[in-house]
Structure formats: structure tokens, C-alpha cells
Amino acid sequence: MQKQEEDYQRNVGNTISKLINLIILLLFIIALLIFLLCKYMPDYCPAPEKITKEKNTDPAKTEIKKETISFWKSPDTSTIPANDKELILYGKELISKTSSFFGTNGSIKKMATNGMNCQNCHLDAGTKIFGNNYSAVYSTYPKYRARSGTNENIYKRINDCFERSLNGVALDTNSKEMKAIVAYIHWLGKDVAKGKKPEGAGLKDISFLDRAADPKKGEAVYTQKCLSCHQKDGSGQLNNDQVTFLYPPLWGKNSYNDGAGLYRLSNFAKFVKYNMPLGAAHDAPQLTDEEAWDVAAYVNSQPRPKKDTSKDWPKTKEKPFDHPFGPYADGFSEAEHKYGPYQIIKDKIAQLNDVKK
């Protein structure tokens, strides 16, 4: 009996041992299959947890990433050299209060402009990041400009603004006022290397729509987000002096004419996207891309002063995709150039220029 019991226990032990070995073998095979599956068919494997952790959901990290871009910063007025201070500060005043000097009752010349101020287009006296600031003006002028087809100096550039955006008359290049404006612009860009354009200069780019900009949709945007400052008829709001504008007119007799830079839809859309309504900034926009393009279409479809632009862009192939006056070399109509869609026009212009080089 004892021998039978020992044989029985020995057989049970061998069976259990074999089962354990079999389980170990099966686990090894399963592990091997999982390894091979993940290596050669990764789509069937769950993503490792560490991939999820690599996604940057930490606002602090996002903020650090933002700070890697070194935007231009206007110099402090307290650093203006004593011998230049009076002229430079006068230039700043001319930029911020242009209408007081050249508007309806201008102290230097009456009715020489439409009553708007330079800083209505060049925000914060030309110092706001992506607010059409002056940071790159002195470093890049003189330069060739396709609009005139010539090399332009800084005086020509300033007078373009007086004649187009301010719908007025050019300044005498030898006048104290021109010298003051040039001195101020020079001082703002004094730390920018010649030929360079710093981060934050001009206007920030905006994506194209896959359709034409729509004035009807833009009217709804204007009513909701612009009307309270610029009024239903686009006439803006005057200051208490009833002469200078608190909020500039966006169309009508006192607004920019159809030869101004903002009459090009892309410029207006960029400007409002990252600067309007009040409080908006390049890193805190209040409008979507669609809203910016549509409100630009609405504003620039309204009546405004005319300018003879027949001599603008004398080289037809250099006309920009959104210049609304023909003739064109690309085969698109004035309506298409004014409202888009623009990508197809821009591609065609690029193709034409490549062919003609």
C-alpha cells in the first residue's frame, strides 16, 4: 500500500510539474507573439502611456515656448538723447495727433488731411506688435516698391500715407514736421540692423479662405463687434473737441481712400484679426479668420474717397493678388481680385513670375 501511495504522489507531482512547465511555455509564447505583433504590426498595439505624457498640456510650458520668440520692443522715451529729444517727441505727437496739426482746424494747415491720425493705422504711435508698427521702416528704406515701380526713400513712404490713408496732401520734405516724423521713426528703429525686419513688425499673416470674402456676412460681424465704436454709417466718433476722432471713420468722406494700403482686403483682414475690437492682440485675437476676411469685405465695399491709381504697379505682373483694379496679367477679374478666393490667384501670379524670370 505504501509503495502504491508513493507512486501515486510521484505521478501527481510529475503531472503538476509538467502543467507548470506548460503554463510557463504558453506565457513565453504569448509574450513573444505580443512582441512580434507590436514590432511588425504596431497599429494593433495600444500607444504607450508615455506618448500621452509627451503632449504639452501644461500652460506653464506653453508660456515658456511662447517666450522663445523675441519680439521687437520700442525703446523707452526716457532714453532719448537730450539734443534730439524735442524733435523726436514732436514727431511722436505728429503721429498720435495728426488731425490737430493737419485736420479740419489744423494748427499748421487746415483741411490738409481727412482728420484721421497716423496712429489710427499705426497703433500706439507705431509701437504695437503686429499693429502696423514702424520697427522696420528705417532699416529697410530706401527700397524698391512694386506699387510705384521705383526705389523709394522714407520721405516718399511717409507722404504716401498722407496722400492715401489720410486722403490729404504731401508734406514738404524740408519741413520741420517731416524731419520730426523721420527722426521719431529713426529713433524707434535705432536698434534694428540695416536690411532686417524684426519679429512683430508690420502685420501678422492670416490664412486664406477657401471661398470669396462675403460682405453680407461681414455686415453681421460689423454690427455685432464694430458698430458701437465706428457707428452704423462707418463715420466713427469724434472726441469732445468735435474736431479730432476718438474712433476713426471706416468709410465715407473722412476715411482712407481707395489707394490706401488698408483698401487691400488682406491688409485690412490682418489688421482687424489681431488688433480689433479694442483689447485684441496678436496673441489674443477676438475675431476668427472668417470674421476678419468678411468684415474686411464689408468695410471695403462701402463708399470712400477715390484716388487715381492708374500709375500704381506699372509692372502688371507685380500686382498683388488682392489689388482690386485692373488690368491684370493673370486672367482673373477685378471682383475676384477684390474678394477672392485668393490662393488660386496667388498661385497663378507665382507661376507667371516664374515663367517670365
C-alpha positions in Angstrom: 0.0 0.0 0.0 2.8 2.3 0.9 4.5 1.8 -2.4 1.3 2.5 -4.3 0.8 5.7 -2.4 4.3 6.8 -3.1 3.9 6.0 -6.8 0.6 8.0 -6.8 2.2 11.1 -5.2 5.2 10.8 -7.6 2.8 10.8 -10.6 0.8 13.7 -9.2 4.0 15.7 -8.7 5.2 14.9 -12.3 1.8 15.9 -13.7 1.8 19.2 -11.7 5.4 19.9 -12.8 4.5 19.3 -16.4 1.5 21.6 -16.1 3.6 24.3 -14.7 6.2 24.0 -17.4 3.4 24.0 -20.0 1.9 27.2 -18.5 5.4 28.9 -18.5 5.9 27.8 -22.1 2.5 29.3 -23.0 3.2 32.5 -21.3 6.5 32.8 -23.1 4.8 32.1 -26.4 2.1 34.8 -25.7 4.8 37.3 -24.7 6.7 36.5 -27.9 3.6 36.9 -30.0 2.8 40.3 -28.4 6.4 41.4 -29.1 6.3 40.4 -32.7 2.8 41.9 -33.2 3.9 45.3 -31.8 7.1 45.3 -33.7 5.7 44.4 -37.1 2.1 45.4 -36.8 2.2 48.5 -34.5 -1.3 49.6 -35.3 -2.6 46.7 -33.3 -0.8 47.7 -30.2 -2.1 50.4 -27.7 0.0 53.5 -27.5 2.4 53.6 -24.6 1.3 55.9 -21.8 4.5 58.0 -22.2 3.3 59.2 -25.6 0.3 60.8 -24.0 2.5 62.4 -21.3 4.7 63.9 -24.0 1.8 66.1 -25.2 2.2 69.6 -23.8 -0.9 70.3 -21.7 1.0 72.3 -19.1 0.2 76.1 -19.6 3.5 77.0 -18.0 5.4 75.0 -20.7 3.2 76.7 -23.4 4.1 80.0 -22.0 7.8 79.2 -22.0 7.5 78.1 -25.6 5.9 81.5 -26.5 8.7 83.3 -24.9 11.3 81.8 -27.2 10.1 84.4 -29.8 11.9 87.6 -29.2 9.5 90.3 -30.4 10.7 93.8 -31.1 10.2 96.3 -28.3 10.0 100.0 -28.7 12.7 102.0 -26.9 11.8 103.9 -23.8 11.3 107.6 -24.4 13.4 108.3 -21.3 16.5 107.1 -23.3 16.1 109.8 -26.0 19.3 111.8 -26.2 18.8 115.3 -24.8 19.9 117.1 -28.1 17.3 115.1 -30.1 14.5 114.9 -27.6 12.4 117.8 -28.7 12.4 116.8 -32.4 11.7 113.1 -31.7 8.9 113.8 -29.2 7.4 116.3 -31.7 7.5 113.5 -34.3 5.6 111.2 -31.9 3.0 113.9 -31.3 2.5 114.4 -35.0 1.9 110.6 -35.4 -0.5 110.4 -32.5 -2.4 113.7 -33.0 -2.0 114.3 -36.7 -5.5 115.8 -37.0 -4.6 118.5 -34.5 -1.9 119.8 -36.9 -3.4 119.0 -40.3 -7.1 118.2 -39.8 -10.2 120.4 -40.1 -8.8 123.1 -37.9 -5.2 122.1 -38.1 -2.8 124.4 -36.3 -0.2 124.0 -39.1 -2.5 123.6 -42.1 -6.3 123.3 -42.1 -8.1 120.6 -44.2 -4.8 119.1 -45.3 -6.0 115.6 -44.3 -9.2 113.7 -43.7 -9.0 114.2 -39.9 -7.6 110.8 -39.1 -4.3 110.3 -37.2 -1.3 108.3 -38.4 -1.8 106.1 -35.3 -5.2 105.0 -36.4 -3.4 102.7 -38.8 0.0 102.5 -37.0 -1.3 101.7 -33.5 0.1 103.2 -30.3 2.1 105.7 -32.2 3.6 103.0 -34.3 4.8 100.8 -31.5 2.3 97.9 -31.1 3.5 94.4 -32.0 1.8 93.4 -35.3 -0.1 96.7 -35.1 1.5 98.1 -38.3 4.4 99.4 -36.3 7.4 101.4 -37.5 10.1 99.0 -36.3 11.4 98.0 -39.7 10.8 101.3 -41.6 14.2 102.9 -41.1 16.1 99.6 -41.5 14.5 98.8 -44.9 14.3 102.2 -46.6 15.2 103.2 -49.2 13.9 100.1 -51.1 12.2 99.1 -54.3 8.4 99.2 -54.1 6.3 97.4 -56.7 3.4 99.9 -56.3 5.4 102.7 -57.7 7.9 100.5 -59.6 10.7 102.7 -58.2 13.2 102.8 -55.4 11.5 104.9 -52.7 13.0 106.8 -49.8 11.4 107.2 -46.4 10.0 110.6 -47.3 8.1 109.1 -50.2 6.8 106.4 -47.9 5.5 108.9 -45.3 3.9 111.1 -48.0 2.2 108.0 -49.4 0.4 107.7 -46.1 -0.6 111.4 -46.1 -2.0 111.2 -49.6 -3.7 107.8 -49.3 -4.6 106.8 -45.8 -5.1 110.4 -44.7 -6.5 111.3 -48.1 -4.5 114.6 -47.9 -1.6 116.4 -49.3 2.1 115.6 -49.1 4.4 117.2 -46.6 7.3 119.4 -47.7 10.3 117.1 -47.2 12.3 120.0 -45.8 9.7 121.0 -43.3 10.2 120.6 -39.6 7.2 118.3 -39.4 8.7 115.8 -41.9 12.1 116.0 -40.2 10.4 115.3 -36.8 8.4 112.3 -38.1 11.6 110.8 -39.7 13.6 111.4 -36.5 10.9 109.6 -34.5 10.8 106.7 -36.9 14.6 106.5 -37.0 14.7 106.5 -33.2 12.1 103.7 -32.9 14.2 101.5 -35.2 17.6 102.5 -34.0 18.4 99.0 -32.7 17.3 97.2 -35.8 20.1 96.2 -38.1 20.1 97.6 -41.7 18.1 95.5 -44.0 16.5 93.5 -41.2 12.9 93.1 -40.2 12.3 92.3 -36.5 9.7 89.9 -35.2 6.4 91.6 -34.7 6.9 94.2 -37.5 4.1 95.2 -39.8 1.0 92.9 -39.8 0.7 89.3 -38.8 -0.3 86.9 -41.6 -3.7 85.3 -41.8 -4.8 82.1 -43.5 -6.7 82.4 -46.8 -10.4 81.3 -47.0 -11.4 78.6 -49.5 -14.1 80.9 -50.7 -14.6 84.6 -51.6 -14.8 87.0 -48.7 -18.5 87.9 -48.2 -19.7 91.5 -47.5 -23.1 90.2 -46.3 -21.6 88.0 -43.7 -19.2 90.9 -42.9 -22.1 93.2 -42.2 -23.3 90.9 -39.4 -19.8 90.9 -37.9 -19.6 94.7 -38.1 -22.9 95.1 -36.5 -22.0 92.8 -33.6 -18.4 93.8 -33.0 -17.6 97.1 -34.7 -20.7 99.3 -34.8 -20.5 100.5 -31.2 -17.3 102.4 -31.9 -17.4 103.2 -35.6 -21.1 103.8 -35.9 -23.7 102.3 -38.3 -22.7 104.6 -41.2 -19.0 103.9 -40.6 -18.4 107.6 -39.7 -16.5 106.9 -36.4 -16.8 109.0 -33.3 -15.4 112.5 -32.6 -13.6 113.5 -29.4 -15.2 116.1 -27.1 -13.5 118.8 -29.2 -15.7 117.8 -32.1 -12.7 118.0 -34.4 -10.4 115.0 -33.8 -11.6 111.4 -33.9 -11.7 109.1 -30.9 -12.6 106.2 -33.2 -11.7 106.8 -36.9 -14.2 106.6 -39.8 -14.0 103.4 -41.8 -15.7 104.7 -44.9 -17.2 107.9 -46.2 -15.6 111.3 -47.0 -13.4 111.3 -43.9 -11.9 107.8 -44.3 -8.9 106.4 -46.2 -9.2 106.5 -50.0 -9.2 103.5 -52.4 -5.4 103.9 -53.0 -4.6 103.2 -49.3 -2.9 100.0 -48.1 -5.9 99.1 -46.0 -8.1 99.1 -49.1 -6.4 95.8 -50.0 -8.5 93.1 -48.2 -5.6 91.1 -47.0 -4.1 94.1 -45.1 -7.5 95.0 -43.6 -8.2 91.4 -42.6 -4.7 91.1 -40.9 -5.1 94.4 -39.2 -8.5 93.7 -37.6 -7.8 90.0 -36.8 -5.0 90.8 -34.4 -6.0 94.3 -33.3 -9.8 94.7 -33.2 -12.1 95.1 -31.4 -10.3 97.1 -28.7 -8.2 94.9 -26.5 -7.3 92.3 -29.1 -3.7 91.5 -29.7 -1.6 89.2 -31.9 -1.6 86.5 -29.1 -5.2 87.2 -28.0 -7.4 87.8 -31.1 -11.2 88.2 -30.8 -12.2 87.5 -34.4 -11.9 84.3 -36.3 -10.2 84.3 -39.7 -13.6 84.1 -41.5 -14.9 87.1 -39.5 -11.8 89.1 -40.3 -12.0 88.5 -44.0 -15.8 89.0 -44.2 -15.7 92.3 -42.2 -12.9 93.5 -44.4 -15.0 92.8 -47.4 -17.9 94.6 -45.9 -16.0 97.7 -44.9 -14.1 97.9 -48.2 -17.3 97.6 -50.2 -18.6 100.8 -48.8 -18.1 104.2 -50.5 -15.0 106.2 -49.8 -12.8 108.9 -51.5 -11.2 108.0 -54.8 -7.6 108.3 -55.9 -6.1 108.0 -59.3 -4.3 104.6 -59.1 -3.7 104.2 -62.8 0.0 104.5 -62.3 0.2 102.1 -59.4 2.0 98.8 -60.1 3.3 99.8 -63.6 4.6 96.3 -64.0 1.4 94.4 -64.3 2.8 91.0 -63.3 3.9 92.5 -59.9 0.3 93.5 -58.9 -0.7 91.7 -55.7 -3.4 89.1 -55.6 -5.8 91.5 -53.8 -5.3 94.7 -55.8 -8.8 95.4 -57.0 -8.1 97.5 -60.1 -7.0 96.0 -63.4 -5.5 95.4 -65.9 -4.1 92.0 -64.8 -1.7 89.5 -66.3 -3.3 86.5 -64.5 -6.7 86.5 -66.2 -8.8 87.0 -63.0 -11.5 89.7 -62.7 -11.5 92.8 -60.5 -14.2 91.2 -58.4 -12.0 88.1 -57.8 -9.0 90.2 -57.0 -11.1 92.3 -54.5 -12.9 89.4 -52.7 -11.0 86.2 -53.6 -10.7 83.3 -53.2 -7.1 84.2 -53.2 -4.9 81.1 -53.2 -5.6 80.2 -56.8 -4.8 83.8 -57.8 -1.6 83.9 -55.8 -0.5 80.6 -57.3 -1.2 81.8 -60.8 0.8 85.0 -60.2 3.7 83.0 -58.8 3.6 80.7 -61.9 3.6 83.7 -64.3 6.6 85.3 -62.5 8.5 82.0 -62.6 7.9 81.7 -66.3 8.9 85.3 -67.0 12.2 85.2 -64.9 
